[in-house]
Amino acid sequence: MPLLSDFMQMKSEAIRRWAVLMVAGTAQFLVLLESTIINVAIPTIGDRLGDGGWLVWVLSGYLLAFGGLLLPGGAWSDRTGRRPVFLGALTGFAITSIACALAPTIEVLVGARLVQGASAGVLAASALGVVIARYSRQRERAIALTIWSALGVVGAVIGSLIAGPLISWFGWPGVFWINVAAVLLLMPFALRTIQRGESHTSSARSWPAGVVAAGAAAILAGLSIAERNPLPGAALAVVGAGALVTTVLAQRRAVAPVLPVHLFSLAAYRTATLGLFAVNGLMIAAMFAYSTHLQQHYGLTAQGASFAVAPMAIASLVVAVLADTVITRLGATATFRLAGAALLVGTGTVFAVALTDAPWGWLILGGLLIGAGLPGAFVISNRRAFADVAGDEAGAASGFTTMITTLGGATTVAAAGLAASLSPYVGPYAVLLLAAAVIVALSLPRTGPREDSAVPAAGPATETR
């Protein structure tokens, strides 16, 4: 029966085609899971391994290395091939997770977290590069980026949800052993679905990516150091920003640029990256502030704090599943505005709870609204950012954009930490409220007539230079 045979072949091809997205998306899920799951575990780690001034670096060190390796990871993926870079980073992520779980001292744990963050940065950049290169038609790319963004947000929120039970059952190393188990399950699928392919970039000039990575790392390190030593931290951040800006400006004038800085000439890309900066910052800092508030002020256990995050996780999951349908019916602009409104009301609610010292149950309402707003804001921002990225610069563009996104998380966490030193609990929530206000401001102007109001029609993605 040739008709049935043709149908089965088409179905098998469709499964293989979208299996790439699920493998790459699961990697993104793990990366963001690890960026938030540690928040619930930090008090327990401090009790078991001590602080010694290093405890803050268990979180900051991961973000530092993660942000610093995003851009080189994307460039390596374009130059040497996405399969070896993706598989190597996935393996490295599992090995460094084992090192974290077995760390005997806080100093060893921080060192292992730095290397884990580096492998996660390369993994995130190469995974997103795989997605952008694989799905070049606009409608396919819109769907792929919707699922990609949703998996990232759900991973970040789920991290705080499952951390408590893992700590209760396996102690604090449980938040790292979960990565090892997940990679062991994912690796066979990755070996089958991430295909070998030619590298797209032959240029050996990778120094601009290295300079920008070093600048980003200096900014992240400076922001972390500023919590304890403001002047040295601020000086390091300024030096890093100077190196980053100088290199980006030089790349704008380069004949054959290594970095896709030409994307900043697009108004939609500039707005989208600012949105990703603010949304990721709000998400990471919200997990940090929420868990700390519940455990240190209200006296909840790690497991109790995780259960308190359940409404936020459920709301994120539901909205993530419905995101593409909602965008199709309401349009991107309306969806982004609804997401921004939910984030603003949600952060305003948790701010009011901290200000009035209301019962912690009121935090659930704020968390519910924050969880509902995050996926929509992430999906729209990612769609706009990568709408015009060509396949041959997928890795560089993904590393560049994700680096900006990561800086948002690190900046907001550092700002929340500084605000907490001025006003515990109220300060961090004020930072979240400010981030939500930025997102709402970005949702107000329209960036285009039809392009922004509906799902892109099927057709090849255009390259804008």
C-alpha positions as CSV (number, residue, x, y, z in Angstrom):
1,M,0.0,0.0,0.0
2,P,2.1,2.9,-1.3
3,L,-0.2,5.6,0.2
4,L,0.1,4.1,3.7
5,S,3.9,3.7,3.2
6,D,4.2,7.3,2.1
7,F,2.2,8.5,5.0
8,M,4.3,6.6,7.5
9,Q,7.5,7.9,5.9
10,M,6.2,11.5,6.2
11,K,5.2,10.9,9.8
12,S,8.6,9.4,10.6
13,E,10.3,12.4,9.0
14,A,8.2,14.8,11.0
15,I,9.0,13.0,14.2
16,R,12.7,13.1,13.4
17,R,12.6,16.7,12.5
18,W,10.9,17.9,15.7
19,A,12.9,15.4,17.9
20,V,15.9,17.8,17.4
21,L,13.9,20.5,19.1
22,M,13.0,18.3,22.0
23,V,16.6,17.3,22.6
24,A,18.0,20.8,22.4
25,G,15.0,22.2,24.4
26,T,15.6,19.6,27.1
27,A,19.2,20.8,27.3
28,Q,18.0,24.3,27.8
29,F,15.5,23.0,30.4
30,L,18.4,21.5,32.4
31,V,20.6,24.6,32.1
32,L,17.9,26.9,33.5
33,L,16.8,24.3,36.1
34,E,20.3,24.4,37.5
35,S,20.3,28.2,37.6
36,T,17.4,28.3,40.0
37,I,17.3,24.9,41.8
38,I,20.4,26.0,43.7
39,N,18.6,28.9,45.4
40,V,16.6,26.6,47.6
41,A,19.7,24.6,48.5
42,I,22.0,27.5,49.4
43,P,20.9,27.7,53.1
44,T,21.4,24.0,53.5
45,I,24.8,24.1,51.8
46,G,25.8,26.9,54.1
47,D,24.8,24.8,57.1
48,R,26.8,21.8,55.9
49,L,29.9,23.3,54.3
50,G,30.0,26.6,56.0
51,D,30.2,30.1,54.4
52,G,33.7,31.4,54.6
53,G,32.7,34.3,52.3
54,W,32.3,31.8,49.5
55,L,28.6,30.9,49.7
56,V,27.4,33.7,47.4
57,W,29.7,32.4,44.7
58,V,27.9,29.1,44.6
59,L,25.2,31.0,42.6
60,S,27.3,33.9,41.2
61,G,30.1,31.7,40.1
62,Y,27.8,29.6,37.9
63,L,26.3,32.7,36.3
64,L,29.8,34.2,35.8
65,A,31.2,31.3,33.9
66,F,27.9,30.7,32.1
67,G,27.8,34.2,30.7
68,G,31.5,34.2,29.9
69,L,31.4,31.0,27.7
70,L,28.1,31.7,25.8
71,L,29.7,33.7,23.0
72,P,32.8,31.5,22.5
73,G,30.4,28.5,22.7
74,G,28.3,29.8,19.9
75,A,31.4,30.6,17.7
76,W,32.9,27.2,18.3
77,S,29.5,25.6,17.3
78,D,29.5,27.5,14.0
79,R,33.1,26.9,13.2
80,T,33.7,23.2,14.3
81,G,30.2,21.8,14.0
82,R,27.2,21.8,16.3
83,R,27.1,18.1,17.0
84,P,30.5,17.7,18.7
85,V,30.2,21.0,20.6
86,F,26.7,20.1,21.9
87,L,27.6,16.5,22.9
88,G,30.9,17.6,24.5
89,A,29.1,20.3,26.5
90,L,26.4,17.9,27.5
91,T,29.0,15.4,28.7
92,G,30.9,18.2,30.5
93,F,27.7,19.3,32.3
94,A,27.2,15.8,33.7
95,I,30.8,15.4,34.8
96,T,30.9,18.8,36.5
97,S,27.5,18.0,38.2
98,I,29.1,14.9,39.7
99,A,32.1,17.1,40.9
100,C,29.6,19.5,42.6
101,A,27.7,16.7,44.3
102,L,30.9,15.2,45.7
103,A,32.5,18.5,46.8
104,P,33.9,18.1,50.3
105,T,34.3,21.9,51.0
106,I,32.7,25.1,50.0
107,E,35.8,26.2,48.1
108,V,35.8,23.0,46.0
109,L,32.1,23.4,45.4
110,V,32.6,26.9,44.1
111,G,35.4,25.7,41.7
112,A,33.2,22.9,40.4
113,R,30.3,25.4,39.9
114,L,32.5,27.6,37.8
115,V,33.4,24.7,35.5
116,Q,29.8,23.6,35.5
117,G,28.7,27.1,34.5
118,A,31.2,27.1,31.7
119,S,29.9,23.8,30.3
120,A,26.3,25.1,30.6
121,G,27.2,28.2,28.7
122,V,28.6,26.3,25.8
123,L,25.6,23.9,25.9
124,A,23.0,26.6,25.9
125,A,24.7,28.5,23.0
126,S,25.2,25.3,20.9
127,A,21.6,24.1,21.6
128,L,20.0,27.3,20.6
129,G,22.2,27.4,17.5
130,V,21.0,23.9,16.6
131,V,17.4,25.1,16.8
132,I,17.9,28.3,14.8
133,A,19.8,26.5,12.1
134,R,17.4,23.5,11.9
135,Y,14.2,25.6,11.6
136,S,14.8,28.3,9.0
137,R,11.2,28.8,7.8
138,Q,9.5,31.6,9.8
139,R,6.4,29.6,10.9
140,E,8.6,26.6,12.0
141,R,11.0,28.9,13.7
142,A,8.2,30.7,15.6
143,I,6.9,27.3,16.9
144,A,10.4,26.1,17.7
145,L,11.3,29.3,19.7
146,T,7.9,29.2,21.5
147,I,8.6,25.6,22.7
148,W,12.3,26.5,23.4
149,S,11.4,29.6,25.5
150,A,8.6,27.7,27.3
151,L,10.9,24.9,28.3
152,G,13.5,27.3,29.6
153,V,10.9,29.1,31.8
154,V,9.4,25.9,33.0
155,G,12.8,24.6,33.8
156,A,13.7,27.6,35.9
157,V,10.4,27.5,37.9
158,I,10.4,23.7,38.3
159,G,13.9,24.0,39.7
160,S,12.6,25.7,42.8
161,L,9.7,23.3,43.0
162,I,11.7,20.1,43.1
163,A,14.6,21.3,45.1
164,G,13.0,20.8,48.4
165,P,12.1,17.1,47.9
166,L,15.5,16.4,46.5
167,I,17.2,18.0,49.5
168,S,14.9,16.1,51.8
169,W,15.6,12.8,50.2
170,F,19.3,13.0,49.1
171,G,20.6,16.1,51.0
172,W,22.0,19.1,49.1
173,P,23.9,17.0,46.6
174,G,20.5,15.9,45.2
175,V,20.2,19.1,43.3
176,F,23.3,18.1,41.3
177,W,22.6,14.3,41.0
178,I,19.3,15.1,39.1
179,N,21.4,16.6,36.3
180,V,23.5,13.4,36.0
181,A,20.3,11.3,35.8
182,A,18.8,13.6,33.2
183,V,21.9,13.6,31.0
184,L,22.1,9.8,31.0
185,L,18.5,9.7,29.8
186,L,19.0,12.4,27.2
187,M,22.3,11.3,25.7
188,P,21.1,8.4,23.6
189,F,18.5,10.6,22.0
190,A,21.1,13.3,21.4
191,L,23.4,10.9,19.7
192,R,20.6,9.9,17.3
193,T,19.0,13.3,16.6
194,I,21.8,15.8,16.5
195,Q,23.2,15.1,13.1
196,R,26.7,15.7,11.8
197,G,26.9,18.6,9.5
198,E,29.4,21.0,7.9
199,S,30.7,24.0,9.9
200,H,29.5,27.2,8.4
201,T,32.2,29.6,9.6
202,S,35.7,29.2,8.3
203,S,37.2,32.2,9.9
204,A,39.9,31.6,12.5
205,R,39.5,35.1,13.9
206,S,37.9,34.2,17.2
207,W,39.5,36.9,19.4
208,P,36.5,39.3,19.4
209,A,34.4,36.6,20.9
210,G,37.0,36.0,23.5
211,V,37.3,39.7,24.4
212,V,33.5,40.1,24.6
213,A,33.3,36.9,26.8
214,A,36.1,38.3,29.1
215,G,34.2,41.6,29.3
216,A,31.0,39.9,30.2
217,A,32.7,37.8,32.8
218,A,34.3,40.9,34.3
219,I,30.9,42.6,34.5
220,L,29.4,39.6,36.2
221,A,32.3,39.3,38.6
222,G,32.2,43.0,39.3
223,L,28.5,42.9,40.1
224,S,29.1,40.0,42.5
225,I,32.1,41.6,44.2
226,A,30.2,44.9,44.6
227,E,27.9,43.3,47.2
228,R,30.9,43.2,49.6
229,N,33.4,45.6,48.1
230,P,31.6,48.3,46.1
231,L,34.6,50.2,44.7
232,P,36.6,47.3,43.4
233,G,33.5,45.6,42.1
234,A,32.3,48.7,40.3
235,A,35.8,49.3,38.8
236,L,35.9,45.7,37.5
237,A,32.4,46.0,36.0
238,V,33.3,49.3,34.3
239,V,36.5,47.8,32.8
240,G,34.5,44.8,31.5
241,A,31.8,47.0,30.1
242,G,34.5,49.1,28.4
243,A,36.1,46.0,26.8
244,L,32.7,44.7,25.7
245,V,31.5,48.0,24.2
246,T,34.8,48.8,22.4
247,T,34.8,45.3,20.8
248,V,31.2,45.6,19.7
249,L,31.8,49.0,18.1
250,A,34.9,47.7,16.3
251,Q,32.9,44.7,15.0
252,R,30.3,47.1,13.6
253,R,33.0,48.6,11.3
254,A,34.7,45.3,10.5
255,V,34.5,44.0,6.9
256,A,34.0,40.4,8.0
257,P,32.7,40.6,11.6
258,V,32.8,37.6,13.9
259,L,30.0,38.9,16.1
260,P,26.5,39.5,14.7
261,V,26.4,43.1,16.0
262,H,24.6,44.1,12.8
263,L,21.4,42.7,14.4
264,F,21.4,45.8,16.6
265,S,20.5,47.8,13.5
266,L,17.0,46.2,13.8
267,A,14.7,48.0,16.1
268,A,12.8,44.7,16.8
269,Y,16.1,43.0,17.9
270,R,17.1,45.9,20.2
271,T,13.7,45.8,21.9
272,A,13.7,42.0,22.1
273,T,17.1,41.8,23.7
274,L,16.2,44.4,26.3
275,G,13.1,42.4,27.0
276,L,15.1,39.2,27.4
277,F,17.5,41.0,29.7
278,A,14.6,42.2,31.9
279,V,12.5,39.0,31.8
280,N,15.4,36.7,32.6
281,G,16.6,39.0,35.4
282,L,13.1,39.0,36.9
283,M,12.8,35.2,36.7
284,I,16.2,34.4,38.3
285,A,15.9,37.1,41.0
286,A,12.3,36.1,41.7
287,M,13.4,32.5,42.5
288,F,16.2,33.8,44.7
289,A,14.0,36.3,46.6
290,Y,11.0,34.0,46.9
291,S,13.0,31.1,48.4
292,T,15.1,33.2,50.7
293,H,12.0,35.1,52.0
294,L,10.0,31.9,52.7
295,Q,12.9,30.1,54.5
296,Q,14.6,32.9,56.4
297,H,11.7,35.1,57.3
298,Y,8.7,32.8,57.5
299,G,10.7,29.8,58.7
300,L,9.6,27.3,56.1
301,T,11.8,24.3,55.4
302,A,13.4,23.8,52.0
303,Q,10.6,21.3,51.1
304,G,7.9,23.7,52.4
305,A,9.4,26.5,50.3
306,S,9.3,24.3,47.2
307,F,5.7,23.4,47.7
308,A,4.9,27.1,48.1
309,V,6.4,27.6,44.6
310,A,4.0,25.0,43.1
311,P,1.3,27.5,42.0
312,M,4.0,29.5,40.1
313,A,5.3,26.4,38.4
314,I,1.8,25.2,37.4
315,A,0.9,28.6,36.0
316,S,4.1,28.7,34.0
317,L,3.4,25.2,32.6
318,V,-0.2,26.0,31.6
319,V,0.7,29.3,29.9
320,A,3.7,27.7,28.2
321,V,1.5,24.9,26.7
322,L,-1.0,27.5,25.5
323,A,1.5,30.1,24.4
324,D,1.4,29.5,20.6
325,T,-2.4,29.3,20.6
326,V,-2.8,32.5,22.5
327,I,-0.3,34.3,20.3
328,T,-2.1,33.1,17.2
329,R,-5.4,34.3,18.4
330,L,-4.5,37.6,20.2
331,G,-1.3,38.5,18.4
332,A,2.2,39.0,19.7
333,T,1.7,42.6,21.0
334,A,-1.5,41.9,22.9
335,T,0.1,38.7,24.4
336,F,3.2,40.6,25.5
337,R,1.1,43.3,27.1
338,L,-0.9,40.7,29.0
339,A,2.3,39.0,30.2
340,G,3.7,42.4,31.3
341,A,0.6,43.3,33.2
342,A,0.7,39.9,35.0
343,L,4.3,40.4,35.9
344,L,3.7,44.0,37.2
345,V,0.7,43.0,39.3
346,G,2.5,39.9,40.6
347,T,5.7,41.7,41.6
348,G,3.6,44.5,43.1
349,T,1.8,41.9,45.2
350,V,4.9,40.3,46.6
351,F,6.4,43.7,47.2
352,A,3.2,44.7,49.2
353,V,3.4,41.4,51.2
354,A,7.0,42.2,52.2
355,L,6.2,45.8,53.0
356,T,3.3,45.0,55.3
357,D,4.7,41.7,56.6
358,A,1.4,39.9,55.6
359,P,1.0,36.1,56.0
360,W,3.2,34.2,53.5
361,G,0.1,32.7,51.9
362,W,-0.4,36.0,50.0
363,L,2.9,35.4,48.3
364,I,1.2,32.5,46.4
365,L,-1.0,35.0,44.5
366,G,2.0,37.1,43.5
367,G,3.9,34.0,42.5
368,L,0.9,32.7,40.5
369,L,0.8,35.9,38.4
370,I,4.6,36.0,38.0
371,G,4.6,32.4,36.8
372,A,1.8,33.1,34.3
373,G,3.6,36.2,32.9
374,L,7.0,34.8,32.4
375,P,6.4,32.3,29.5
376,G,4.5,34.8,27.4
377,A,7.2,37.5,27.8
378,F,10.0,35.1,27.1
379,V,8.3,33.6,24.0
380,I,7.6,37.0,22.4
381,S,11.0,38.3,23.1
382,N,12.8,35.3,21.7
383,R,10.6,35.2,18.6
384,R,11.4,38.9,17.8
385,A,15.1,38.5,18.6
386,F,15.7,35.5,16.2
387,A,13.1,36.3,13.5
388,D,15.8,37.5,11.0
389,V,18.8,35.4,12.0
390,A,20.3,33.4,9.2
391,G,21.4,29.7,9.7
392,D,25.1,30.4,9.0
393,E,25.3,32.7,12.1
394,A,23.0,30.7,14.3
395,G,25.6,29.8,16.9
396,A,27.1,33.3,17.1
397,A,23.7,35.0,17.3
398,S,22.5,32.6,19.9
399,G,25.6,33.0,22.1
400,F,25.5,36.8,21.7
401,T,21.8,37.0,22.6
402,T,21.9,34.5,25.4
403,M,24.9,36.3,26.9
404,I,22.8,39.5,27.0
405,T,20.0,37.5,28.6
406,T,22.3,36.0,31.2
407,L,23.7,39.4,32.0
408,G,20.1,40.4,32.8
409,G,19.8,37.5,35.3
410,A,23.2,38.3,36.9
411,T,22.6,42.0,37.1
412,T,19.2,41.6,38.7
413,V,20.4,39.1,41.2
414,A,23.3,41.4,42.1
415,A,20.9,44.4,42.4
416,A,18.5,42.3,44.5
417,G,21.5,41.4,46.8
418,L,22.5,45.0,47.2
419,A,18.9,46.0,47.8
420,A,18.5,43.3,50.5
421,S,21.5,44.8,52.4
422,L,19.5,48.0,52.6
423,S,16.1,46.5,53.2
424,P,15.8,42.8,53.6
425,Y,12.9,41.2,51.5
426,V,11.4,44.6,50.6
427,G,14.5,45.6,48.7
428,P,14.7,42.6,46.4
429,Y,11.0,42.8,45.6
430,A,11.4,46.4,44.7
431,V,14.1,45.4,42.1
432,L,11.6,42.8,40.7
433,L,8.9,45.5,40.5
434,L,11.3,47.7,38.6
435,A,12.1,44.9,36.1
436,A,8.4,44.3,35.6
437,A,7.9,48.0,34.9
438,V,10.6,47.9,32.2
439,I,8.8,44.9,30.5
440,V,5.5,46.8,30.6
441,A,7.1,49.8,29.0
442,L,8.5,47.6,26.2
443,S,5.1,46.2,25.6
444,L,3.5,49.6,25.0
445,P,4.8,50.7,21.6
446,R,4.2,48.7,18.4
447,T,7.3,47.6,16.5
448,G,5.5,46.9,13.2
449,P,2.1,46.6,11.5
450,R,1.3,43.0,10.7
451,E,4.6,41.3,11.6
452,D,4.0,41.8,15.3
453,S,0.3,41.2,15.5
454,A,0.2,37.7,14.2
455,V,2.2,34.5,13.8
456,P,4.6,34.9,10.9
457,A,3.5,33.3,7.7
458,A,5.4,30.4,6.3
459,G,8.4,31.3,4.3
460,P,12.2,31.5,4.4
461,A,13.7,33.6,7.1
462,T,15.3,36.6,5.7
463,E,18.9,37.7,6.5
464,T,19.3,41.3,7.4
465,R,22.7,42.8,7.3
